[in-house]
């Protein structure tokens, strides 16, 4: 699963690889906490939306294709150059809502709790794709409007895992774990949902409110607990 190092390789991944090499050179066995097949990366997922090709064309013009701006940690996923304006209840708006690509088979907006309060939404905590019965909204782009009858959610904190990671932690798809965040404002997130797929790399997603609450930084030590 190891990938070539690039300037964008997360610090946690580099530290994990260096630790493995140091212990190997010294002829020592890695401690349990450091012997996982992959480094644990905890990332803050800021508000964003996933759109169908139909929605993209309504907002940006017929035949328009999303333009990758920045690759995300999960292979094939990217932040697009395109963004939209979200119009919520009572005409409150959030501008520059980033679109994440590639296009999907459903439309979904993911907001933090603070965003929802500011917009006047009452949104549930849901796993991605579970949008039945959720609030809708209006999106505005340079070519027009697109209405979502449903799909505005607060994302359930979750962890992406390759099957090798799931085997190491002793969990399976849709199990729940705990994320222990250490540091001056240490806290534990319960009900972290496990998502397992051969295409996934080990990564936890929490939103901006959750990341700010625990003081998450690039040097913050985090661990997964059953």
N, C-alpha and C positions, 0 to 999 in steps of 0.2 A: 504493500500500500504506500510505501514511501515515495514521495514525489521530489523532483529536483528543487533545491533551494533557490529562491528568487529574492529580490529586494523587498517583496511584499510578504514573504513568509512570516507568519506570526511569531513573536518572541517566544511564546510558550512552546511552539513546535521546535524551534532551534534549541532551546534549553533542554528539552526532552532528548533530542538527538545527541547533544553534547554529553549529557549525563550518562547515556547508554555507552558512549565511546570511552568515557573516563573509567567507568566501572569495569568495562571489558579490558582495558589496558592494565588495570590494577589486578585483574584476575578475581574480582569480587562479584558476588551475586547482587543483582539489583534488589533493594528492599521492595516489599509488596507495593507500597505507595508509588514507587517509581517504575514498576515493571509492567505497566499497562502497555498494550501494543501501540497506542498512539497518545500524544499529548492532549490534555483536556483544554479546550479553548472555550471561554465564556464570552459571548458577544452580545452587545446591546443592539437590538433591532428597533431602529427609529420608525416612526409612523410611515406607512407606505401603502401602495395598492398593487394588486395583481389584476390584470385585465385580459379579456378575450380579444381576439383580433377584431371582432365586430366593434367592440367598444373603442379600441385604438383608432379604427377608421372613422368612427363617428366623431371622435374628439380631434383627430389630426388630419383627416382627409382620406379619401378612398385610396386603398393600396399602400397606405403608410406602414412602414415597418419600424419597430423599436430599434433605437441606436444604442448599443452597449457603451456605457461610459466608464464603469468600473466593475471588474469581476469580483464576485463574492466568494466566500470561503468554500461553499459547496460547489462542486464542479458544474459548469454549465449555467450557473445562475449569475445574474448581473444587475447592477443598478443602471437604468436607462438614462439617457440624456433628457428624455421627455418627462415632464411633470404636469400636474393638473391642479385645478382649484376645486376644493371640496366645499359644497354648499350644504350646510346642516340645517337643523331646525331653527326656525325664526331667522333664516337668512344669514346666520353666522357662518364665517368662512375660514378655511385654512388654505393658503396659497402655497404653491411649489410642493405639492404632495408628490413625492417621488414614485415613479412606476418601476417595479422590479420585473425583469424579464427572465426567460421568454414568456410569451403569451400563454395563458392557461385556458381551461375549459369553463371556468366560472369567474365572475367578478367579485373581488373581495377587498375591503379596506381594513387595515389593521391600525388601531389607534391605542395610545396609552390612556389610562384613566383620566389624567389631567386634560388631555386633548378632548375627551368625550364630555367632560364637565364644561369646558370652555365653549364647546359647540352646542351644548344642550341635549346631548345624546344620553340615553340609558342603554348601554351596550353590555352584552353578556361576555363572559370569558369562554372562549371556544377554541377547539383545535382548528387548524387551517382546513378549509373545505366544509366544515360543519356550520352552514349559514342558515339553515332552515329556521324561520321565525325570528331572524335578527332584523334590526332596523335597516332602512335603505337611505339613500342620499342622492344628491345630484352632483355630477362631475362636470366641470367646464374646461374645455381646451380651446386652442386657437381656431378650430374649425366648427365648434358647436358644443352642444350639451349631450350628456348621456345619463339617463336615470337608472339607478340601481334600486330595484324594489326591495332588496335585502342584501346583506353581505357586509355590514359594518360590525366589526368585532374587536374585542380586546383579546389578543392571542394568549392562549394557555402557555405558560413557560414549558419548554420541552427540550429534549436533547436528541440530536441526530447521532446515530451509531451505525457503524459497519458491523456485520455479524461477528467479526473478531472482537470488537469492543463489547458487544452484548454478551459474548461467551465469557470474557474476562470478568465483567461485572455481575454475571449470573442473572441476567434479565432477558426478557423477550419483548417483542413489539407490543406497545400500548401498556406495558407495565408502568408503575410509578416509582420514582426514586426521590431522594432529597439532594439538594445542592447546598453544601455548606460553604459559605463565603466568609473567609477570615479577614482580619484587619481591625482597625479602630472601631468600625461600625459593623462588626461581624453579625451575620444572621444566617438562618437556614430557610431555604425555600422548600416547602412541602409540595407534594402533588406535581412533581416534574415528570411529564409524560415522555416515555421512551418511544422513539421512532427508529425502527431498524430497516435498513435497506443496503444492498451491496454497493450502491453508488454513493452512500453517505460517508462523510468524514466526521470524526468525533467533535461535536460542537453543541454548546448550550445556547439557546436564545432566550433572553429576557428583554422586557421593553425599557424605555427610558426612565419611567417612574421607578421601576424595580432596580435598575442599575444605579440610579442616583441615591435611592434609599439605602443601599448597602455600600455605597462609596466605591463601586467597582472601578479599578484602574488596571493599567497594563501589568503592574507588578502584584496584583492581588492574588493570593493563593486561594484556590477553590478546589473542592473535592466532591465527588459523587458518592452518596451513601445509599444503601438499600433500606 
